[in-house]
Amino acid sequence: MSEQINNREYRKEVIKQVIQELHEGKSVEDVKQKFEKAFAGVSATEISEAEQALITEGLPVSEVQRLCDVHSAVFKGSIEEIHRETDPVKIPGHPANVLMLENREIEKIIENQVVKNLESKSPDAIHNLNRGFEELSKINIHYSKKENLLFPYMEKYGITAPPKVMWGVDDEIREELKMIQSDLSYGVLNEDLKKGINDLMTRIKEMIFKEENIMIPMLLDTMTEDEWKKAADDSSEIGHMIDFVPVWKPEIKYKEEIKEEAQEPGAITFPTGVLKADELQYILNTLPLDITFVGNDDTVKYFSQGKERIFPRTKTIIGRNVSNCHPPASVHIVEGIVEDLKAGKKDHEDFWIKMGERFVYIRYFAVRNNAGEFLGVLEVTQDIKPIQNLTGEKRLVSE
């Protein structure tokens, strides 16, 4: 029996059975007892493989997501600790360390600003609870980082089920946070609302457990130091829940990964990806606005060719001085805009005018490189009448 228990495939099959039995309606206690009798420990990777196998065999992701909180309670305390000579979660500035510190911040907000005020008899309790939920809503920053910085690496290494399940639960937590904030705005804290808040706090704590005992160990087992460094560098695009995050400087410097597409004829490599020339052309032409670029020599370099043009453009204007592209009555305005943008007096200038049924928004931007050198002027023109007419919300796909 011991040989069978130690068999990785057998252990994986037991985990699958546990999740499946929960799906079929068995109690958490019944499943937990069966689980504990089978074996004492399970790795985060095996949980991932079990979930992936269930999804591959036809169990919808939504079902695994629904069971996520339940089976994490079964697995809690049973996940083996992964030892490393240098634990990345203790390295200041390492993304794993930042995630852990943010989880401590989340726990502090829950304890000091939510739970404390939930049972308080103070007349300011609801006001303080509202402030607590405002702080807790910053959890979106934390969730966005793992979804946009770390999930792509999990998927890259074939770990697809946990990100799907976890992202779904993240979204449910986000929605519940909004609903509770809306309910609190009425200034009444009844028993139903208290129960809803307590249930949500439990879900958030369960998510913390999953991140630290399932997700992070998986990532530490698969991601290279180069990839962690890229994730750390990109974190600034999303932000942090904590006030100070030191810059992590690993000893080994990484090189930017060059995609294979960059070797193809006509491919253009950007810091954020690679596009073929025709892909870039049609992307720009698909944008719901017109773009015209005037270089630093004041000549027209490019214009897009979208389906719904605001102002006519012909290929004969390429290479033409921008002053010659406008009527004499308005040319001084154009020249003034270009000079102000070029001199750094302004970064942009905006106009809006009515043209029949259209309400046209015209914007001029100074284009500068990272060194601040002026490269030219970008004109962006858009009919914003349809945007002005928007009301309410649209959350469903059109028929």
N, C-alpha and C positions, 0 to 999 in steps of 0.2 A: 504493500500500500504506500509506503514511504517513497518508493521509486516513482510511483504514479503521481503522487502529490508534487514531487519535485520536477516532474515533466512539464516543460513550459507550455506545450499545447494543451495538456490537461488543465493546467491552471487557467489558461485563457478560456477554455470551454466552460469551466465553473463560473467564471465572471460573466460570461454570456448568459448562462442559465439564471444567474442571480438577477441580472437586469431583465431578462425575459419574464421571469416569475413576478417581478414587481409590475411589469407591464400587464400581466394577466390578472393582477389584483391581489396578490398575496401581501400580507402585512410586512412592514419593515422588520419587525422583531423576528418573524418566522424566517425571513430571508437572511437576516443578520446571523441567526443561530446556525443556519446551514453553512453560511460563508465561513464563520469562525471555526466550525468543526472541520471544514475541508483543509484550511491552512491558515497560518498566522499572519503572513505578510504578502503584500502585492506591490509590484512596482507601478509607477505612473505610466510607463510605456505599455505594460500589459493592459491597463484600463483603456488606454487609447486604442490598442489593437482590438479589444473586445467590442468597443463601441463601433469601430470601423467595420468589423466583421458583421455586426448586426445590421448596420446600414446597407452594407453590400448585399446582405441576404434579403433585403426588402423592408426592414423596419424604417418607417419614415423618420427623417431627422427631427421633425416636430415631436415624435413620440419620445425619442431619446432626450430631447430638450425638456419635455414635460417631466421625465423621470430624473432629470439631472440633480435636483435638490435631494431627492429621495435616495438615489444610489450613492451620492456623496456622503450622506449620513451613515450608510452602511460601511463605506470604505474608510471613513474617518478613523484615524488612529491605527490603520492597518497598512499604510503606505510606508515602505521601507525608506529610511533616510539614506541619501546619497552623499557619500563622503568624498571630499576633494582636498588635495594638498593646499590649494589656495581657493577658498570659497568665494566665487564672484559676487554672491549676494552681500558680502561684507566689504567689497571694494567701493569706496565713495565714487559716485558718478556713473558706475556701471548700471546699465538699464535694469538689471535684476535687482540691484540694491535700491534704485529709485522706486521701483514698483513696490518693494517691501516697505520702504519708508512711507510711501503714499498710503499703503494699507494701514499702517499704524496711525496715520493722520485720519483716515476714514473711521477707524475704531474709536479714536479720541472724540471725533465729532458726534458719533452715535452715542457714546457714553455721557459726554459732558453737555451736549447741546440738544440731544433728542430724548434719550431715556430719562435723564435728570428732570427735564421739563414736562415730560409726559405724565408723571405722577405728582408734580408740584401743585400745591394749593395757592401759589402766588397769583395775584391778579395779572401779572406780566407773563404768565406761563405760555399762553398761546402766542404772544408777541415773540417771546424768546424761542419758542418752538419753530415759528416761521423763519427766524434768523438762522436757526440750526439747519433747517432744510435748504435755505439758500446756500449755506456752506457745503452741505452734502451734495447739492446739485453739481458741484465741481467734480464729482465722480465721473462725469462725462469725459473730462480730460484724461483721466486714468484709463477709462475703457477705450477711448479713441486711440490711445497710444498702443495698447496691446492689439487692437483690431487692425490698425493701419501700419504698425511697425513690426509686430512680432508674428501675427497670424500668417503673413506672406511667407515667412521662413518655415513655419510649421507645414504649410501646404507644399512648399518647395521640397521638403523631405518626406512627403507622402503622408503627413499627419493631417488628415482632412476632417475627420469626424469631430474631434474636440473643438476646433475653432468654430465650426458651424453651430454646434450645440451651445457653446459659451456665448457666442455673439447673439444668438436668439434670446438667451436669458438676460444678457446685458440690456437688450432693447426692452424686455419686459420690465426690468428694474427701472430703466429710464422713464417708461410710461407710467409706472406706479408712482414714481417720485412726483411727476407732473400732476397726477390726479390728486395726490395727497396735498400738495401745495395749493391746488385749486380749492379743495375742501376746507383747508385751514383758513383760506382767505375770508370765509364767512364768519370766522370768529367763534365757532362753536366746536368743542371737543367732546363728542359723545363716545359711548363704549365701542360702537362699530368702527369709528375712526381710529380709536386707540388700538383696536385689534388689527386693523389694516396696517398701522404704523409698526406695531410689533412684528407682524408677519414679514413686512418689507425689511426690517432691520435683520431678521433672521436670514432672509435670502441674500442680503448684501454680505453678511458674515460667511455664509456658505460659499459665496463667490470668492471671497478672500482665501478661504481654505483651498478651493480648487486651483486658484492661481498659484499659490505657494507650494502646494503638494502634488499638483498634476502638471500644470502648464510650465512653470519655471523649471522644474527638474527635466522635463522633456526638452525644453529649449537648450538648457545647459549641456544636455547629452548630444545635441545635434548641431547647434550653431557654432561656427568658427569665431575666433576672436575678431577677425576682419568684419564679420557680419554684425557682431555685437557693437563694434565701433561705429559702423554705419548707422545702426539703430540709435546709438547715443547721439550722433551728430544730427540726425533727422528729428530728434525729440523736440528740438527748439521750435520746429514748425507747428507743433501741437501745444506745447507748454507743459507745465508741471503743477501738481496740487500742492507741493511744498515750496517754501519761500526760496531756499537756496539749494542749487544742485551744482556741485563742483564739476569741472571738466575732467573727464576720464581720459588719461593719456597712457594707453598701454605701451609697453616697451617696444613691441613690434609694430612698425608702421604698416598700414594696409594700403594696397593699391586699388584704385577704382576698377571695378569689373567692367571689361569691355564686351559687350554683347556680340554674338556671332553676326547679327544683322549688320553690324558696323562694317563688316568686310564686304558686304554686297555693294555692287555698283549703284550709285545714286543714293546711298544711305547717308543720313545726317545724324551725327551723334550729339545729343544734348546732355547736360548734367543729369536730367531726369528721365532719359530714355533715348530710344533710337527710332527714327522715322525714315521711310523711303520718301523721295522727293514727291512722288505722286500722292502718297498718303498725306503729306503736309499740305500740298496744294488743295486737296479736296476737303481736308479738315477746315482750312481757312475759308473755303468757299461755302462750307456748310454752316458756319457761324451765322446767327440771326442778326448780323450787323455788317456794315461796310468798313473796310480797313484800307487806309492809304498811308504809305510811308514815304516821307521826304528825307533824304539823307542830309548829312552835315554840310554838303555843298549846295544845299537849297534846291536840288533837283529831285523830281519824282522817281523813286526807285521801284515801287510796287503798289498794286492795288488788288484787292480781292474781287472775285466775280460771283457773288451770291445771287440767288434766284430773285430776290426782291430788292432791287437797288433803289437807293434814295436819290442820289445824284448820278447822272450819266458819266461814265469813264470810258475812254477809248485807249487803245494801246499806243496811240501816237503821243500821249502825254509822258510816256516813259522817257526820262532824260531831259524833260522840259523843266525850266526854272519855275518854281512854284508861283512866283509873282505873275507869270504869264498865263497861269491857269485860272485867274480870277478877273472879273470885270474891273475896269479902272476905278469905279466908285467904291469898291470894297478892298482893293489891293493893299491899301495902306493899313487896313486892319490886320490882314493876313501877315504882312511884313512885320508889324508890331508884335504880333503873337510869337512868330518865329524868333525874333530878336530877344524877346523876354525869356523864352524857354531856353534859347541857346546861351544867354548870359547867366542863367541860373536864378533870375528874378522870380520865376514861377516854375512849378513842376507840371501844371496843367491849366487849361482855360476851357470853360464850358459855355455853351449856348443852347437855347431851346426855342424852337419856332414852330408855328402852325403852318402846315402845308396841306390844304384841303382837309381830308379826313385824317390825315396823319399829324402826329405831334412828334417832331423830330428833335432828337437830343444829339448835339454835335460836341465832341470832346477832342481836345488837342493835348497830347502828352509829350513831355520831353523824354527821349529814350537815351539812357546813359548806361555805360558799362559799370562793372564793379569798382573801377578806379574813379568813377564820377565823370569820365570823359563823355562829352556830348556826341551822340551818334546820329541824331536826327529827330524828326517830329512824327508822331503817329496820330493820324486823324481817325476817330471812331465815330461812325454815324449810325443811329438806330431809331426806328419808329417805336416809341414807348407807349403809344396809345393803348395797345392790347395789355400792357403791364399795368397801366393806370386803371384799367377796367376790372382788374382782378379783385375779387372779394372773397371773404371766408377762407376755406381750405379745400384742397383737392387731394385726396389720399388714395383714390381708386383709379385703376387703369381705365382709359376710355374704351368703349366698345368698338 
